[in-house]
Amino acid sequence: MEGEEAMGAKVTPIFCDCTSQNQSLCPDKIMMDVVVGELSLQVDLEADIELDTPAIDIKDIDKKVVLEQCEFISVDNSSSKCDCGVVNGKVFLGGYVRKNIRYSAVDYAHDDGICGGIKHCTVNVPFNCVVPVEDSKVSVSHTEKGTMDFHGRKLQEFNQLISESYNEPVECCINNVTFKERDLFRNQVPLTYGPKTEKSFCVIREKMVIIMDLTLIQKRKVDSCLIISSNTGC
């Protein structure tokens, strides 16, 4: 209401200062992409695709997988017998299949035949899935959080120490994709004019199985000597 002070959280700065200390640079360390896991997965899709004009057949369909999401979450239940830093987890994947459909349109029909042009329609068929990843080499550091209990601590105080390590995100690289699909023409109707055996349709029921081989990559600080050791004997 007018004349009343707005309610809500408020911050009043009191003090702020910054100091820094240079750290010695180690020339033997470089930041690079490291392969931390590999997996093969299968995505099953079913969708209806509606064309903008009636068609009598499909000439060709080009397909391409586009990944928009690749998020790794660790699960602390590694079954590996070796103590070598392996991590089990799950990868949340999301994206779409870009499809360019070329088909024969119906522009004119008579008893002896059908005439029309070749048209195309480009659509994105979305997908989302979660897949397990076993015995990966993903670097995972967790936040350490604790309460500092000093001698003589007052009841009006709350003391806390937080140490947080930041991990580089895991990225997915597609190595190979295999498509297996069947496209069914839905709601076919006979042509009003034209050969009696011909029918037109506007909806395609798509049933598709996608098999993908993925490589999981994470940026790491790596000893440069290990990289060139195979060539120089370092």
Secondary structure, 3 states (H helix, E strand, C coil): CCCCCCCCCCCCCCCCCCCCCCCCCCCCEEEEEEEEEEEEEEEEEEEEEEEEEEEEEEEEEEEEEEEEEEEEEEECCCCCCCCCCCEEEEEEEEEEEEEEEEEEECCEEECCEEECCEEEEEEEEEEEEEEEEEEECCCCCCCEEEECCCCCCCCCCCCEEEECCCCCCCEEEEEEEEEEEEEEEECCEECCCCCCCCEEEEEEEEEEEEEEEEEEEEEEEEEHHHHHHHHHCC
